[in-house]
Amino acid sequence: MNLDKFEKGPREILHPEIQKDLLVLEEQEGSVNFKFGVLYAKDGQLTDDEMFSNEAGSESFQRLLSLLGDTITLKGWTGYRGGLDTKNDTTGIFSIYTVYQGHEIMFHVSTMLPYSKENKQQVERKRHIGNDIVTIVFQEGEESSPAFKPSMIRSHFTHIFALVRYNTQSDSYRLKIFSEESVPLFGPPLPSPPVFTDHQEFRDFLLVKLINGEKATLETPTFAQKRQRTLDMLIRSLYQDLMPDMHKNMLNRRSFSDVLPESPKSARKKEEARQAEFVRLGQALKLKTIVRGDAPAILASTSLCKKEPWESQCFCSNFPHDVFCADSWGQSLLVSTDVGVLLLDDGQPPIPVFDKTLQIKQMHVLETLDLLITRADKGKDARLLVFRLSAVQKGMESKQARSKCDCRENKLEKTKGYMLLLLTKVPVLALQSFPVRTPLH
């Protein structure tokens, strides 16, 4: 079999067994579920043997575990197990588990994994945590205590460490992130200082940071090559198991171009139409499979059916202002209008960001870099202005919209007459029901 000789254009797959197996494959290789290590370190411990030998954690460590997820009994567990034994208790009796934004997460907690008095290296604990891409290290003690370093942990597999400290006096968490040099930058950026007094906010930030960190690590050359080889092997195995059935019923082998309502004449437009239709069919197919109950239990139990991610979201059913430009910011929408720049959130009143003295004609939100890039005014008077999103957020909290005079220090020099070329982003949140005179796309 030579897969390179196959037609490269996408084809609709109608065979139910292939549909089901491809969903399982996506679940296994598509960063749907995650396993993260959690290592408890006492004050003054500087080697991994010492950290892995802690039989129990402190009260503050237990509070962190309760914040991360629920304590579940492994024996008989039917959800995502993250490589833990759910039949014979060989990897411990309990573990910490949660579902976050449609992702199942199993935590490998050092104090919950089997402990051996004879084995000082605690191989059973290292076998799980040492093979996790991302590990949380909870370190007791004050900031003046000897700091954790990634070199203390002997692992060729772990690429990201999240160091967490708890301050009893302020009831706050401090977070540091260490990543291997080959890992690309990933968000969200740490606040300055990286201290969280709101525990729920800390949990959300930490989980998103860990998920994004593992996804970024999978793009490194080492992991990318291994995942590609594994994916090729699994697809070839699916082909060998299921293609004989496909040959029996050639009606299932329709050309994908047959499902396009009209075939564009231009080659480029034809390819764009094929890709758009392919995505649409794939989304509809996945939804039908989940609703029908043929999808893996993981997909059916993680709230993916509550709201399809490709559905548009209505921010405002009766928007009275002219819109010049807009861009998504988290789960909100930043909109430049004739009355100034407003932040729109679903079901919430608009929040003023800049007043009408600053006429922004183009904008681009770069959340991973904590930047907002804008082009104000037009023609010879056009200027580029760059803002820190964190600073904009603080300005909104004061409920006072900034004026053009307040933004002098954000202006880039020698940009007179230049246009800002904005990169096209994949729309995270679509626009719907915006009855304005300026069309939004």
Legacy VTK file of the C-alpha trace (Angstrom):
# vtk DataFile Version 3.0
C-alpha trace
ASCII
DATASET POLYDATA
POINTS 441 float
0.000 0.000 0.000
1.279 3.441 -0.918
-0.740 6.226 0.661
1.159 8.830 -1.383
-0.609 7.681 -4.527
-4.056 8.341 -3.120
-6.014 11.378 -4.275
-5.069 14.216 -1.929
-8.477 15.898 -2.125
-10.766 15.178 0.873
-13.522 12.594 0.506
-16.680 12.151 2.495
-16.590 9.008 4.654
-19.959 7.301 5.058
-18.873 3.976 6.566
-20.108 3.967 10.221
-17.216 1.880 11.589
-14.631 4.207 10.055
-16.475 7.221 11.459
-16.396 5.730 14.953
-12.743 4.651 14.760
-11.658 8.052 13.470
-13.339 9.729 16.447
-11.446 7.382 18.775
-8.240 8.208 16.896
-8.882 11.936 17.290
-9.470 11.384 20.997
-6.143 9.568 21.388
-3.947 11.771 19.208
-5.741 15.123 19.170
-4.958 16.531 22.649
-8.501 15.926 23.873
-7.595 14.597 27.331
-4.565 15.244 29.518
-2.550 13.698 32.348
-0.506 16.044 34.536
1.925 15.199 37.314
1.638 16.761 40.782
4.772 16.535 42.939
4.843 17.546 46.614
8.127 19.048 47.907
8.824 19.954 51.520
10.799 23.041 52.459
14.507 22.411 51.886
14.152 19.345 49.652
16.471 19.703 46.656
16.517 16.238 45.012
13.824 14.251 43.262
14.446 11.238 45.539
13.511 13.382 48.544
10.418 14.830 46.850
9.131 11.484 45.588
9.634 9.938 49.054
7.062 12.157 50.794
4.376 9.798 52.073
1.792 12.534 52.697
1.289 16.193 51.899
0.542 19.175 54.109
-2.840 20.788 54.686
-2.086 23.499 52.096
-1.160 20.793 49.566
-4.488 19.046 50.199
-6.288 22.357 49.585
-4.500 22.676 46.246
-5.578 19.154 45.263
-9.195 19.978 46.196
-8.934 23.095 44.065
-7.596 21.177 41.063
-10.290 18.497 40.954
-12.316 15.791 42.697
-10.935 12.791 44.565
-12.076 9.642 42.741
-11.729 5.914 43.510
-9.641 4.274 40.809
-11.075 0.764 41.082
-14.036 0.564 38.722
-13.394 4.033 37.275
-14.872 4.282 33.757
-13.703 7.744 32.692
-10.316 8.836 31.374
-7.718 7.032 33.516
-4.459 8.630 32.308
-2.568 5.330 32.410
-3.600 4.464 35.981
-4.822 0.995 36.966
-8.598 0.915 37.458
-8.881 -2.832 38.207
-6.346 -3.994 40.792
-5.228 -0.865 42.724
-1.606 -1.295 41.593
-1.232 2.473 41.029
-2.974 3.598 44.202
-6.519 3.648 45.530
-7.471 7.273 44.837
-6.549 10.007 42.393
-7.541 13.562 41.423
-9.702 14.062 38.319
-11.597 16.921 36.683
-13.301 17.956 33.452
-12.330 21.426 32.212
-13.701 23.067 29.060
-14.520 19.696 27.499
-11.141 18.147 28.426
-10.819 15.263 30.882
-7.772 15.676 33.123
-6.251 13.002 35.368
-3.590 14.118 37.831
-0.741 11.794 38.831
-0.322 12.863 42.474
2.950 11.760 44.066
1.451 11.202 47.531
-1.392 9.099 46.099
0.816 6.789 44.022
2.274 3.639 45.682
5.049 4.259 48.229
7.877 1.780 48.890
10.110 1.879 51.985
12.625 -0.443 50.296
12.904 1.549 47.056
14.417 4.952 47.873
14.030 6.137 44.278
10.265 5.429 44.304
10.341 4.016 40.771
6.584 3.425 40.690
5.896 7.118 41.302
8.579 8.266 38.854
7.212 5.891 36.229
4.035 7.988 35.993
5.095 11.535 36.888
8.418 11.228 35.053
6.525 10.338 31.875
4.180 13.325 32.061
4.933 16.221 29.711
3.741 18.745 32.305
4.252 18.528 36.089
3.028 20.775 38.900
5.563 21.105 41.729
4.022 22.318 44.997
6.852 23.590 47.210
6.433 24.421 50.883
8.343 27.260 52.529
8.835 30.973 52.037
10.194 32.705 48.949
13.573 33.030 50.675
13.888 29.226 50.812
16.086 27.452 48.235
14.232 27.717 44.935
13.193 24.778 42.791
15.162 24.142 39.600
14.098 21.801 36.769
17.531 20.122 36.962
16.452 18.638 40.312
14.087 16.284 38.466
15.736 13.613 36.321
13.380 13.184 33.369
13.938 13.303 29.626
10.190 13.436 29.011
8.929 16.287 31.211
9.262 19.581 29.321
7.247 21.965 31.525
7.233 22.519 35.290
4.667 24.718 37.045
6.063 25.755 40.434
3.304 26.624 42.919
3.827 28.206 46.347
1.118 29.044 48.866
1.341 32.090 51.129
-0.585 31.518 54.353
-0.621 35.167 55.445
-2.161 36.519 52.224
-4.027 33.292 51.316
-2.564 33.528 47.818
-0.799 31.339 45.260
2.402 32.292 43.434
3.138 30.626 40.094
6.333 30.167 38.080
6.594 28.338 34.761
9.729 26.550 33.550
9.797 25.156 30.001
12.413 23.391 27.909
14.075 25.641 25.309
12.563 23.824 22.321
8.973 24.459 23.488
7.304 27.334 21.559
5.846 30.279 23.476
2.389 29.588 24.858
-0.188 31.656 26.694
-1.732 33.052 28.685
1.123 35.331 29.848
1.829 35.381 33.569
0.608 38.502 35.379
3.147 40.720 37.097
3.549 39.807 39.882
2.356 36.207 39.286
0.303 36.148 42.509
-3.341 35.022 42.673
-5.567 35.874 45.626
-8.689 34.609 43.838
-8.374 30.820 44.053
-10.883 30.072 41.285
-9.084 32.499 38.972
-5.814 30.733 39.810
-7.313 27.337 38.981
-8.627 28.531 35.615
-5.339 30.223 34.733
-3.244 27.205 35.779
-5.312 24.627 33.871
-5.346 26.707 30.682
-1.596 27.296 30.996
-0.902 23.576 31.460
-3.142 22.516 28.572
-1.586 25.078 26.231
1.872 24.074 27.427
1.370 20.419 26.574
-0.064 21.313 23.167
2.928 23.565 22.502
5.322 20.783 23.538
3.718 18.405 21.058
4.866 20.793 18.306
8.541 20.331 19.179
10.511 18.242 16.640
10.936 15.268 18.987
7.257 14.884 19.824
5.976 15.925 16.392
7.957 13.174 14.642
6.873 10.513 17.148
3.217 11.548 16.923
3.372 11.562 13.125
4.795 8.038 13.068
2.167 6.836 15.539
-0.623 8.500 13.570
0.592 6.969 10.297
0.710 3.538 11.904
-2.806 3.838 13.348
-4.278 5.089 10.060
-2.615 2.261 8.127
-3.983 -0.196 10.664
-7.490 1.244 10.219
-7.118 0.994 6.450
-6.050 -2.645 6.565
-8.879 -3.579 8.954
-11.727 -1.722 7.273
-10.931 -1.261 3.585
-11.980 -4.824 2.616
-15.503 -3.912 3.749
-15.300 -0.710 1.738
-14.503 -2.587 -1.453
-17.669 -4.664 -1.011
-19.829 -1.565 -1.190
-18.406 0.921 -3.678
-21.426 3.208 -3.171
-19.642 4.414 -0.030
-16.703 5.708 -2.114
-18.374 8.826 -3.536
-16.044 11.545 -4.733
-16.027 14.479 -2.352
-16.582 16.853 -5.259
-20.020 15.276 -5.694
-21.258 16.920 -2.503
-20.351 20.454 -3.598
-23.509 22.254 -4.775
-21.631 24.111 -7.519
-18.067 23.553 -8.640
-16.180 26.876 -9.056
-14.191 27.310 -12.267
-11.098 28.776 -10.623
-8.699 26.141 -9.243
-7.974 28.233 -6.168
-11.627 28.918 -5.434
-12.462 25.271 -6.060
-9.906 24.173 -3.473
-11.208 26.753 -0.966
-14.749 25.518 -1.523
-13.660 21.908 -1.055
-11.903 22.707 2.215
-14.840 24.737 3.558
-17.296 21.975 2.662
-14.995 19.372 4.175
-14.944 21.225 7.492
-18.722 21.671 7.433
-19.343 17.985 6.751
-16.840 16.931 9.394
-18.499 19.100 12.025
-21.961 17.819 11.145
-20.721 14.220 11.099
-19.072 14.504 14.513
-22.170 16.092 16.044
-24.493 13.397 14.626
-22.188 10.638 15.858
-22.089 12.060 19.390
-25.863 12.581 19.539
-26.478 9.087 18.158
-24.359 7.636 20.964
-21.715 6.049 18.739
-18.952 8.438 19.848
-16.534 7.471 22.649
-17.871 7.993 26.146
-15.281 10.722 26.671
-16.738 12.950 23.972
-20.290 12.299 25.083
-19.571 13.099 28.735
-17.527 16.287 28.471
-20.202 18.844 27.612
-19.284 19.006 23.922
-22.938 18.677 22.949
-24.131 21.646 24.983
-23.007 24.189 22.398
-21.229 23.448 19.148
-18.010 25.514 18.831
-18.717 26.409 15.205
-22.046 28.075 16.033
-22.143 31.857 15.868
-22.653 33.784 19.084
-24.937 36.790 19.414
-23.391 39.603 21.466
-26.033 42.231 20.887
-29.396 41.898 19.142
-29.882 45.637 18.647
-26.554 47.458 18.242
-27.184 51.158 17.532
-23.698 52.377 16.468
-21.654 52.354 13.269
-18.861 49.774 13.489
-15.429 50.479 11.953
-13.590 47.290 12.986
-13.571 44.581 15.649
-11.552 41.650 17.029
-12.137 38.922 19.613
-10.589 39.216 23.067
-11.010 36.057 25.112
-14.737 35.365 25.197
-15.562 39.026 24.484
-15.556 41.297 21.431
-13.608 44.560 21.121
-15.485 46.895 18.763
-14.505 50.318 17.387
-17.585 52.471 16.763
-18.521 56.073 16.067
-18.878 56.664 19.827
-15.547 55.072 20.746
-14.176 51.583 21.410
-16.455 49.259 23.390
-15.976 45.799 24.899
-19.004 43.577 24.339
-19.781 40.465 26.340
-22.743 38.146 25.936
-25.715 39.535 27.854
-23.685 42.339 29.490
-23.838 46.116 28.873
-20.997 47.516 26.700
-17.870 48.628 28.568
-16.209 51.833 27.244
-12.483 51.408 26.507
-11.584 54.531 24.455
-13.779 57.563 23.873
-14.732 58.951 20.452
-11.693 61.267 20.258
-9.651 58.182 19.290
-11.018 56.947 15.964
-9.578 53.427 15.545
-9.896 52.083 11.992
-8.018 48.787 12.395
-7.164 46.630 15.386
-5.508 43.316 16.147
-5.598 41.561 19.544
-2.537 39.408 20.311
-3.480 37.717 23.585
-0.398 35.479 23.734
1.815 38.597 23.666
-0.515 40.745 25.816
-0.727 43.317 22.996
-3.396 45.380 21.253
-2.200 46.915 17.965
-4.363 49.646 16.418
-4.379 52.143 13.538
-6.049 55.404 14.450
-7.400 58.159 12.181
-6.771 57.914 8.434
-4.700 59.187 5.529
-1.725 61.388 6.399
-2.851 61.551 10.028
-2.820 57.760 10.489
-0.838 56.529 13.486
-0.037 53.115 14.928
-0.683 52.726 18.647
0.330 49.728 20.758
-1.240 48.942 24.148
-0.711 46.287 26.789
-3.946 44.325 27.147
-3.338 44.130 30.890
-3.121 47.944 31.038
-6.324 48.250 28.998
-8.004 45.850 31.425
-6.981 47.981 34.398
-8.317 51.078 32.628
-11.690 49.401 32.133
-11.851 48.488 35.816
-11.657 52.189 36.659
-14.675 52.704 34.343
-13.081 55.712 32.655
-12.602 55.560 28.877
-9.190 56.784 27.727
-9.032 59.714 25.312
-6.688 60.445 22.433
-4.577 62.667 24.690
-4.088 59.810 27.155
-2.536 57.626 24.443
0.410 59.759 23.360
2.992 57.435 24.889
1.456 54.470 23.033
2.022 56.038 19.612
4.724 54.631 17.350
6.896 57.260 15.720
7.509 57.536 11.956
4.334 55.701 10.957
2.776 58.649 9.135
0.811 57.525 6.088
1.415 53.816 6.677
-1.316 51.192 6.755
-1.462 48.446 9.365
-1.574 45.006 7.748
-3.451 42.745 10.136
-3.051 38.987 10.074
-6.237 37.071 9.388
-7.270 35.129 12.469
-9.488 32.075 12.714
-12.684 33.525 14.193
-13.118 32.217 17.711
-16.463 33.937 18.120
-18.609 34.688 15.097
-20.833 37.744 14.768
-24.565 37.462 14.508
-27.547 39.814 14.564
-25.584 43.074 14.267
-28.040 45.472 12.588
-25.481 48.117 11.674
-24.944 50.072 8.498
-21.325 48.941 8.199
-21.278 45.225 7.239
-19.366 42.926 9.632
-17.655 39.789 8.348
LINES 1 442
441 0 1 2 3 4 5 6 7 8 9 10 11 12 13 14 15 16 17 18 19 20 21 22 23 24 25 26 27 28 29 30 31 32 33 34 35 36 37 38 39 40 41 42 43 44 45 46 47 48 49 50 51 52 53 54 55 56 57 58 59 60 61 62 63 64 65 66 67 68 69 70 71 72 73 74 75 76 77 78 79 80 81 82 83 84 85 86 87 88 89 90 91 92 93 94 95 96 97 98 99 100 101 102 103 104 105 106 107 108 109 110 111 112 113 114 115 116 117 118 119 120 121 122 123 124 125 126 127 128 129 130 131 132 133 134 135 136 137 138 139 140 141 142 143 144 145 146 147 148 149 150 151 152 153 154 155 156 157 158 159 160 161 162 163 164 165 166 167 168 169 170 171 172 173 174 175 176 177 178 179 180 181 182 183 184 185 186 187 188 189 190 191 192 193 194 195 196 197 198 199 200 201 202 203 204 205 206 207 208 209 210 211 212 213 214 215 216 217 218 219 220 221 222 223 224 225 226 227 228 229 230 231 232 233 234 235 236 237 238 239 240 241 242 243 244 245 246 247 248 249 250 251 252 253 254 255 256 257 258 259 260 261 262 263 264 265 266 267 268 269 270 271 272 273 274 275 276 277 278 279 280 281 282 283 284 285 286 287 288 289 290 291 292 293 294 295 296 297 298 299 300 301 302 303 304 305 306 307 308 309 310 311 312 313 314 315 316 317 318 319 320 321 322 323 324 325 326 327 328 329 330 331 332 333 334 335 336 337 338 339 340 341 342 343 344 345 346 347 348 349 350 351 352 353 354 355 356 357 358 359 360 361 362 363 364 365 366 367 368 369 370 371 372 373 374 375 376 377 378 379 380 381 382 383 384 385 386 387 388 389 390 391 392 393 394 395 396 397 398 399 400 401 402 403 404 405 406 407 408 409 410 411 412 413 414 415 416 417 418 419 420 421 422 423 424 425 426 427 428 429 430 431 432 433 434 435 436 437 438 439 440
